[in-house]
Amino acid sequence: ADMDSQCLDMLIANGFSVEKDI
């Protein structure tokens, strides 16, 4: 569960970063 949470957190963080970049 911890690994999944970290992966999701990273994906979400990347998504936010991309949205902010655009």
PDBQT receptor file of N, H, CA, C and O in Angstrom, charges set to zero:
ATOM      1  N   ALA A   1       0.854  -1.204   0.000  1.00  0.00    +0.000 N 
ATOM      2  CA  ALA A   1       0.000   0.000   0.000  1.00  0.00    +0.000 C 
ATOM      3  C   ALA A   1       0.886   1.250   0.000  1.00  0.00    +0.000 C 
ATOM      4  O   ALA A   1       0.598   2.217  -0.704  1.00  0.00    +0.000 OA
ATOM      5  N   ASP A   2       1.951   1.227   0.782  1.00  0.00    +0.000 N 
ATOM      6  H   ASP A   2       2.185   0.441   1.354  1.00  0.00    +0.000 HD
ATOM      7  CA  ASP A   2       2.837   2.410   0.835  1.00  0.00    +0.000 C 
ATOM      8  C   ASP A   2       3.428   2.692  -0.546  1.00  0.00    +0.000 C 
ATOM      9  O   ASP A   2       3.461   3.837  -0.997  1.00  0.00    +0.000 OA
ATOM     10  N   MET A   3       3.893   1.633  -1.208  1.00  0.00    +0.000 N 
ATOM     11  H   MET A   3       3.867   0.703  -0.842  1.00  0.00    +0.000 HD
ATOM     12  CA  MET A   3       4.504   1.829  -2.535  1.00  0.00    +0.000 C 
ATOM     13  C   MET A   3       3.464   2.418  -3.486  1.00  0.00    +0.000 C 
ATOM     14  O   MET A   3       3.754   3.360  -4.223  1.00  0.00    +0.000 OA
ATOM     15  N   ASP A   4       2.249   1.859  -3.466  1.00  0.00    +0.000 N 
ATOM     16  H   ASP A   4       2.013   1.094  -2.867  1.00  0.00    +0.000 HD
ATOM     17  CA  ASP A   4       1.193   2.374  -4.352  1.00  0.00    +0.000 C 
ATOM     18  C   ASP A   4       0.934   3.840  -4.043  1.00  0.00    +0.000 C 
ATOM     19  O   ASP A   4       0.796   4.655  -4.955  1.00  0.00    +0.000 OA
ATOM     20  N   SER A   5       0.868   4.175  -2.767  1.00  0.00    +0.000 N 
ATOM     21  H   SER A   5       0.980   3.513  -2.026  1.00  0.00    +0.000 HD
ATOM     22  CA  SER A   5       0.593   5.566  -2.380  1.00  0.00    +0.000 C 
ATOM     23  C   SER A   5       1.679   6.477  -2.924  1.00  0.00    +0.000 C 
ATOM     24  O   SER A   5       1.390   7.547  -3.458  1.00  0.00    +0.000 OA
ATOM     25  N   GLN A   6       2.931   6.052  -2.788  1.00  0.00    +0.000 N 
ATOM     26  H   GLN A   6       3.166   5.182  -2.354  1.00  0.00    +0.000 HD
ATOM     27  CA  GLN A   6       4.041   6.892  -3.265  1.00  0.00    +0.000 C 
ATOM     28  C   GLN A   6       3.945   7.061  -4.776  1.00  0.00    +0.000 C 
ATOM     29  O   GLN A   6       4.141   8.162  -5.291  1.00  0.00    +0.000 OA
ATOM     30  N   CYS A   7       3.645   5.977  -5.490  1.00  0.00    +0.000 N 
ATOM     31  H   CYS A   7       3.486   5.083  -5.072  1.00  0.00    +0.000 HD
ATOM     32  CA  CYS A   7       3.538   6.052  -6.960  1.00  0.00    +0.000 C 
ATOM     33  C   CYS A   7       2.432   7.026  -7.332  1.00  0.00    +0.000 C 
ATOM     34  O   CYS A   7       2.616   7.882  -8.197  1.00  0.00    +0.000 OA
ATOM     35  N   LEU A   8       1.283   6.895  -6.675  1.00  0.00    +0.000 N 
ATOM     36  H   LEU A   8       1.134   6.199  -5.972  1.00  0.00    +0.000 HD
ATOM     37  CA  LEU A   8       0.162   7.793  -6.975  1.00  0.00    +0.000 C 
ATOM     38  C   LEU A   8       0.561   9.223  -6.659  1.00  0.00    +0.000 C 
ATOM     39  O   LEU A   8       0.278  10.132  -7.439  1.00  0.00    +0.000 OA
ATOM     40  N   ASP A   9       1.214   9.433  -5.526  1.00  0.00    +0.000 N 
ATOM     41  H   ASP A   9       1.444   8.694  -4.892  1.00  0.00    +0.000 HD
ATOM     42  CA  ASP A   9       1.641  10.793  -5.150  1.00  0.00    +0.000 C 
ATOM     43  C   ASP A   9       2.545  11.370  -6.226  1.00  0.00    +0.000 C 
ATOM     44  O   ASP A   9       2.401  12.532  -6.605  1.00  0.00    +0.000 OA
ATOM     45  N   MET A  10       3.476  10.565  -6.717  1.00  0.00    +0.000 N 
ATOM     46  H   MET A  10       3.594   9.621  -6.409  1.00  0.00    +0.000 HD
ATOM     47  CA  MET A  10       4.414  11.058  -7.737  1.00  0.00    +0.000 C 
ATOM     48  C   MET A  10       3.654  11.392  -9.023  1.00  0.00    +0.000 C 
ATOM     49  O   MET A  10       3.897  12.427  -9.644  1.00  0.00    +0.000 OA
ATOM     50  N   LEU A  11       2.735  10.507  -9.416  1.00  0.00    +0.000 N 
ATOM     51  H   LEU A  11       2.538   9.667  -8.912  1.00  0.00    +0.000 HD
ATOM     52  CA  LEU A  11       1.963  10.756 -10.644  1.00  0.00    +0.000 C 
ATOM     53  C   LEU A  11       1.147  12.029 -10.483  1.00  0.00    +0.000 C 
ATOM     54  O   LEU A  11       1.111  12.866 -11.386  1.00  0.00    +0.000 OA
ATOM     55  N   ILE A  12       0.493  12.177  -9.333  1.00  0.00    +0.000 N 
ATOM     56  H   ILE A  12       0.523  11.498  -8.600  1.00  0.00    +0.000 HD
ATOM     57  CA  ILE A  12      -0.321  13.381  -9.089  1.00  0.00    +0.000 C 
ATOM     58  C   ILE A  12       0.579  14.611  -9.107  1.00  0.00    +0.000 C 
ATOM     59  O   ILE A  12       0.237  15.621  -9.721  1.00  0.00    +0.000 OA
ATOM     60  N   ALA A  13       1.723  14.532  -8.439  1.00  0.00    +0.000 N 
ATOM     61  H   ALA A  13       2.001  13.711  -7.940  1.00  0.00    +0.000 HD
ATOM     62  CA  ALA A  13       2.649  15.677  -8.389  1.00  0.00    +0.000 C 
ATOM     63  C   ALA A  13       3.088  16.022  -9.807  1.00  0.00    +0.000 C 
ATOM     64  O   ALA A  13       3.137  17.197 -10.170  1.00  0.00    +0.000 OA
ATOM     65  N   ASN A  14       3.410  15.006 -10.614  1.00  0.00    +0.000 N 
ATOM     66  H   ASN A  14       3.370  14.051 -10.319  1.00  0.00    +0.000 HD
ATOM     67  CA  ASN A  14       3.846  15.266 -11.993  1.00  0.00    +0.000 C 
ATOM     68  C   ASN A  14       2.712  15.917 -12.771  1.00  0.00    +0.000 C 
ATOM     69  O   ASN A  14       2.942  16.855 -13.534  1.00  0.00    +0.000 OA
ATOM     70  N   GLY A  15       1.499  15.431 -12.585  1.00  0.00    +0.000 N 
ATOM     71  H   GLY A  15       1.312  14.669 -11.965  1.00  0.00    +0.000 HD
ATOM     72  CA  GLY A  15       0.349  16.002 -13.290  1.00  0.00    +0.000 C 
ATOM     73  C   GLY A  15       0.203  17.471 -12.945  1.00  0.00    +0.000 C 
ATOM     74  O   GLY A  15       0.003  18.302 -13.831  1.00  0.00    +0.000 OA
ATOM     75  N   PHE A  16       0.301  17.798 -11.656  1.00  0.00    +0.000 N 
ATOM     76  H   PHE A  16       0.464  17.123 -10.936  1.00  0.00    +0.000 HD
ATOM     77  CA  PHE A  16       0.157  19.199 -11.249  1.00  0.00    +0.000 C 
ATOM     78  C   PHE A  16       1.276  20.031 -11.857  1.00  0.00    +0.000 C 
ATOM     79  O   PHE A  16       1.042  21.150 -12.313  1.00  0.00    +0.000 OA
ATOM     80  N   SER A  17       2.482  19.495 -11.865  1.00  0.00    +0.000 N 
ATOM     81  H   SER A  17       2.673  18.586 -11.495  1.00  0.00    +0.000 HD
ATOM     82  CA  SER A  17       3.630  20.233 -12.417  1.00  0.00    +0.000 C 
ATOM     83  C   SER A  17       3.384  20.511 -13.898  1.00  0.00    +0.000 C 
ATOM     84  O   SER A  17       3.611  21.624 -14.371  1.00  0.00    +0.000 OA
ATOM     85  N   VAL A  18       2.922  19.505 -14.620  1.00  0.00    +0.000 N 
ATOM     86  H   VAL A  18       2.737  18.601 -14.235  1.00  0.00    +0.000 HD
ATOM     87  CA  VAL A  18       2.678  19.675 -16.059  1.00  0.00    +0.000 C 
ATOM     88  C   VAL A  18       1.603  20.737 -16.254  1.00  0.00    +0.000 C 
ATOM     89  O   VAL A  18       1.749  21.623 -17.096  1.00  0.00    +0.000 OA
ATOM     90  N   GLU A  19       0.517  20.652 -15.473  1.00  0.00    +0.000 N 
ATOM     91  H   GLU A  19       0.398  19.932 -14.789  1.00  0.00    +0.000 HD
ATOM     92  CA  GLU A  19      -0.564  21.631 -15.621  1.00  0.00    +0.000 C 
ATOM     93  C   GLU A  19      -0.033  23.032 -15.355  1.00  0.00    +0.000 C 
ATOM     94  O   GLU A  19      -0.392  23.982 -16.051  1.00  0.00    +0.000 OA
ATOM     95  N   LYS A  20       0.818  23.157 -14.351  1.00  0.00    +0.000 N 
ATOM     96  H   LYS A  20       1.109  22.386 -13.785  1.00  0.00    +0.000 HD
ATOM     97  CA  LYS A  20       1.371  24.480 -14.021  1.00  0.00    +0.000 C 
ATOM     98  C   LYS A  20       2.287  24.958 -15.142  1.00  0.00    +0.000 C 
ATOM     99  O   LYS A  20       2.317  26.146 -15.461  1.00  0.00    +0.000 OA
ATOM    100  N   ASP A  21       3.035  24.029 -15.739  1.00  0.00    +0.000 N 
ATOM    101  H   ASP A  21       3.010  23.063 -15.480  1.00  0.00    +0.000 HD
ATOM    102  CA  ASP A  21       3.958  24.407 -16.823  1.00  0.00    +0.000 C 
ATOM    103  C   ASP A  21       3.167  24.917 -18.025  1.00  0.00    +0.000 C 
ATOM    104  O   ASP A  21       3.550  25.902 -18.656  1.00  0.00    +0.000 OA
ATOM    105  N   ILE A  22       2.077  24.249 -18.331  1.00  0.00    +0.000 N 
ATOM    106  H   ILE A  22       1.766  23.449 -17.817  1.00  0.00    +0.000 HD
ATOM    107  CA  ILE A  22       1.289  24.617 -19.523  1.00  0.00    +0.000 C 
ATOM    108  C   ILE A  22       0.696  26.014 -19.335  1.00  0.00    +0.000 C 
ATOM    109  O   ILE A  22       0.000  26.513 -20.219  1.00  0.00    +0.000 OA
TER     110      ILE A  22
